[in-house]
């Protein structure tokens, strides 16, 4: 039996708050190819909770100079 797991979706503003960065920072990551978000029916970037957890872990490993 298969279960359909519904995960919360986050838009750019919510994702930026979750990651404690600005939207511009996330767009910069898109431009660099470091982040490839899923898209909704309007072609807006969206993130699932699992995506944000991975991004947060990745972001926390970055070295700020």
ABEGO torsion letter per residue (X at the ends): XBBBBBBBBBBAAAAAAAAGBBAAAAAAAAAAGABBBBBBAAGBBBBBAAAAAAAAAAAAABBBX
